[in-house]
């Protein structure tokens, strides 16, 4: 059989911020609705319902001295330390993020130079042919970076690509918007290498879509919901209910398409690594995905087994959720979750744009 080049994840890394913010820390916040009116329910009730829907009990924030490029570098360094790869041999550094370096005192996006350029500088890489660039693609940005890396590797343009997802959403969330409790900070990274093999390994297929005609502004930047706050700042806003409907209608179809492209049977899929956006939404996406293959019901145990989750303690860190999740599973840091040699898994994400993407992957 003829050997082909496959894109294989040979190292993983992550940075989990040290500042733990629990749900009860929001009890003294003042929340307004999108019309600038105070909610008629106490915060204890709002937080209880929030946890029931999202599954989030706590989240992580960066300390005041750190910005996105710092934690992207930490994840990259952890990834390199997990391997024997010479950083000077990296062909590309792709950093997925959406807001750049937002300092705690400035609260202004800054990504000139690019976050990837800053990470390359922090890594002290001298090689001028290690190309560093940023990828803003909403929450699916890291996954899209992996897809781009696969194209580079399979076209022989690259042999090693570092793909990082890093975000500090705590710096762009409105403290007077109850949706702010969803957001968190973090960073994750992988290195993909081109490996020759007669048998399919690594990335088997991928799919992406962007639905901008009717859904481009389900996430946007807007003023604080607090009508008395006149700080001339824009904060991350979300049409949660419409985003939820969009994800349920479209993500399962794309994941099925990706699996069919890989020419593998549904029964071969051991895990679904899905963007940690909202526990209720992710579970419903998983159920609808299974219905695509004729499975009408799933038990709680089956859901837990096939879909590793970190959202309860890490929150939604956008582009960082998937690479962080992968790193924790690969390194055995998630209880009762592991992947074995020859396991086939599928990754999926959805977010601002609206963008959806997925790839199937076979572990060596």
ChimeraX attribute file (.defattr): number of C-alpha atoms within 10 A of each C-alpha:
attribute: neighborCount
match mode: 1-to-1
recipient: residues
	/A:1	6
	/A:2	7
	/A:3	11
	/A:4	14
	/A:5	20
	/A:6	22
	/A:7	28
	/A:8	24
	/A:9	23
	/A:10	21
	/A:11	22
	/A:12	29
	/A:13	29
	/A:14	30
	/A:15	24
	/A:16	19
	/A:17	19
	/A:18	12
	/A:19	13
	/A:20	15
	/A:21	18
	/A:22	15
	/A:23	18
	/A:24	14
	/A:25	12
	/A:26	18
	/A:27	15
	/A:28	9
	/A:29	13
	/A:30	15
	/A:31	26
	/A:32	19
	/A:33	13
	/A:34	15
	/A:35	9
	/A:36	15
	/A:37	12
	/A:38	15
	/A:39	13
	/A:40	9
	/A:41	9
	/A:42	12
	/A:43	18
	/A:44	14
	/A:45	10
	/A:46	17
	/A:47	20
	/A:48	13
	/A:49	12
	/A:50	18
	/A:51	18
	/A:52	13
	/A:53	13
	/A:54	21
	/A:55	20
	/A:56	25
	/A:57	21
	/A:58	20
	/A:59	28
	/A:60	23
	/A:61	23
	/A:62	24
	/A:63	11
	/A:64	11
	/A:65	9
	/A:66	16
	/A:67	20
	/A:68	29
	/A:69	27
	/A:70	20
	/A:71	26
	/A:72	32
	/A:73	27
	/A:74	22
	/A:75	29
	/A:76	32
	/A:77	20
	/A:78	20
	/A:79	25
	/A:80	22
	/A:81	13
	/A:82	14
	/A:83	13
	/A:84	10
	/A:85	15
	/A:86	9
	/A:87	19
	/A:88	14
	/A:89	15
	/A:90	22
	/A:91	22
	/A:92	23
	/A:93	24
	/A:94	28
	/A:95	30
	/A:96	34
	/A:97	31
	/A:98	24
	/A:99	20
	/A:100	24
	/A:101	23
	/A:102	22
	/A:103	17
	/A:104	17
	/A:105	9
	/A:106	9
	/A:107	14
	/A:108	16
	/A:109	14
	/A:110	15
	/A:111	19
	/A:112	10
	/A:113	11
	/A:114	18
	/A:115	28
	/A:116	27
	/A:117	21
	/A:118	20
	/A:119	26
	/A:120	23
	/A:121	13
	/A:122	16
	/A:123	16
	/A:124	11
	/A:125	16
	/A:126	11
	/A:127	13
	/A:128	9
	/A:129	12
	/A:130	21
	/A:131	15
	/A:132	22
	/A:133	18
	/A:134	23
	/A:135	21
	/A:136	18
	/A:137	23
	/A:138	23
	/A:139	31
	/A:140	31
	/A:141	32
	/A:142	31
	/A:143	30
	/A:144	28
	/A:145	24
	/A:146	26
	/A:147	22
	/A:148	14
	/A:149	28
	/A:150	29
	/A:151	14
	/A:152	19
	/A:153	23
	/A:154	17
	/A:155	11
	/A:156	11
	/A:157	13
	/A:158	20
	/A:159	21
	/A:160	27
	/A:161	29
	/A:162	27
	/A:163	31
	/A:164	37
	/A:165	36
	/A:166	36
	/A:167	32
	/A:168	32
	/A:169	25
	/A:170	22
	/A:171	27
	/A:172	21
	/A:173	22
	/A:174	23
	/A:175	20
	/A:176	20
	/A:177	22
	/A:178	21
	/A:179	17
	/A:180	20
	/A:181	27
	/A:182	25
	/A:183	24
	/A:184	29
	/A:185	29
	/A:186	32
	/A:187	33
	/A:188	34
	/A:189	34
	/A:190	28
	/A:191	26
	/A:192	26
	/A:193	24
	/A:194	23
	/A:195	19
	/A:196	15
	/A:197	14
	/A:198	11
	/A:199	10
	/A:200	19
	/A:201	22
	/A:202	24
	/A:203	23
	/A:204	23
	/A:205	19
	/A:206	25
	/A:207	19
	/A:208	20
	/A:209	15
	/A:210	16
	/A:211	14
	/A:212	13
	/A:213	9
	/A:214	8
	/A:215	16
	/A:216	15
	/A:217	16
	/A:218	20
	/A:219	19
	/A:220	14
	/A:221	14
	/A:222	14
	/A:223	17
	/A:224	24
	/A:225	22
	/A:226	20
	/A:227	13
	/A:228	8
	/A:229	11
	/A:230	9
	/A:231	8
	/A:232	9
	/A:233	14
	/A:234	16
	/A:235	21
	/A:236	20
	/A:237	22
	/A:238	18
	/A:239	13
	/A:240	12
	/A:241	9
	/A:242	12
	/A:243	20
	/A:244	18
	/A:245	11
	/A:246	17
	/A:247	20
	/A:248	18
	/A:249	13
	/A:250	16
	/A:251	24
	/A:252	21
	/A:253	14
	/A:254	21
	/A:255	28
	/A:256	19
	/A:257	17
	/A:258	24
	/A:259	24
	/A:260	14
	/A:261	15
	/A:262	17
	/A:263	10
	/A:264	14
	/A:265	11
	/A:266	14
	/A:267	8
	/A:268	12
	/A:269	17
	/A:270	19
	/A:271	20
	/A:272	20
	/A:273	23
	/A:274	22
	/A:275	28
	/A:276	28
	/A:277	25
	/A:278	19
	/A:279	21
	/A:280	13
	/A:281	18
	/A:282	22
	/A:283	17
	/A:284	15
	/A:285	22
	/A:286	20
	/A:287	19
	/A:288	20
	/A:289	21
	/A:290	17
	/A:291	14
	/A:292	14
	/A:293	12
	/A:294	9
	/A:295	11
	/A:296	11
	/A:297	11
	/A:298	13
	/A:299	9
	/A:300	9
	/A:301	8
	/A:302	10
	/A:303	16
	/A:304	14
	/A:305	16
	/A:306	16
	/A:307	17
	/A:308	22
	/A:309	24
	/A:310	22
	/A:311	24
	/A:312	17
	/A:313	17
	/A:314	27
	/A:315	28
	/A:316	28
	/A:317	29
	/A:318	32
	/A:319	33
	/A:320	34
	/A:321	33
	/A:322	28
	/A:323	27
	/A:324	28
	/A:325	24
	/A:326	23
	/A:327	23
	/A:328	21
	/A:329	17
	/A:330	17
	/A:331	13
	/A:332	13
	/A:333	12
	/A:334	16
	/A:335	9
	/A:336	10
	/A:337	17
	/A:338	18
	/A:339	16
	/A:340	11
	/A:341	8
	/A:342	15
	/A:343	16
	/A:344	25
	/A:345	21
	/A:346	23
	/A:347	20
	/A:348	25
	/A:349	30
	/A:350	29
	/A:351	24
	/A:352	25
	/A:353	21
	/A:354	24
	/A:355	23
	/A:356	27
	/A:357	23
	/A:358	29
	/A:359	27
	/A:360	25
	/A:361	25
	/A:362	20
	/A:363	17
	/A:364	14
